[in-house]
Amino acid sequence: MERSHGHMEVAQLTDYMPTLEFRDTALYTEYMRPFTTMMVVALPTAPGRIRMYSVSRDRDRPFSDRDRLTLQLLRPHIDAVHREAARRRREPVRLTPRELDVLRAVANGWGTEDIAGQFVVAPSTIRKHLENIFRKLDVSSRTAAVARVFPEPVAPPP
């Protein structure tokens, strides 16, 4: 999903190879033989485990356009599950309270000068805080730092 940049269509294996050719593969003979036709969407889970959503048929008939549309409509929700699982797998980042304050101000759209004025420090101090934040988060922009720490929109300041 990540490599498709959100443009992954729902597909079945016969979109890529004829059924008879697929039946000659080890995947089919060792795992999928009971299912003549199958569409599968893998879901994120713990390492060493498998979790998937599958639709299968036990007869030799292809999936209908309605079947594909159903999975296409589920795709954004499946993608949300994937992104949430990826977010949970990341190492927690330890920012200082001041770095968090600076990043919150950035998330609310404040510029360096505005943040410096609010905290009564020099703009160079804010730039140094941002440099430290970028290093700790392994990012190179304000937008990436905000997205890494605050995946949900931040409420505007009171």
C-alpha positions, 0 to 999 in steps of 0.5 A: 500500500505504501508503495502504491501512494494510495492508488492501489486498485483491488485485484485478483491473481488472474489479473496477472496470470491465467488460472491454469498457470497459477495452479502450477505454482507452489503457492497454489498447490501448498496453500490455496488449492481449496480456493479456486478464486481468491482476493486477499488484502494483507493487514499489518500485525505483530512480527511473525504473524499473519492477518488478512482479509480475504474473499474466496470462491469455491467455484470457477467464476471470477469476482464480479465488479460489485465484489471488487467495488466492495474491496475498493471501498474498504481500501481506505479503512484498511489503509488506516489500519495499516498506518495506525499499526505502523505508527504504533511500531515506531520507537517513542521519541523523547523530546524535552518539554521545551522542544514539545512546546516549540513543536506545538507552536510550529504545528499551530502555524507559528513562525520562528520569530513568533515562537521566539517572541512568545517564549521570550528567547532569541530566534536562534534559540528556537532554530537550535530547538528545531535542529535538535527536534529534527535530529531526534525525529530523524526528519528534515522539515517542520512538516515532517516533525509535526506529522511524526509527533502529532499525527492528528491535527493539533487544536489552535491555541486558546 
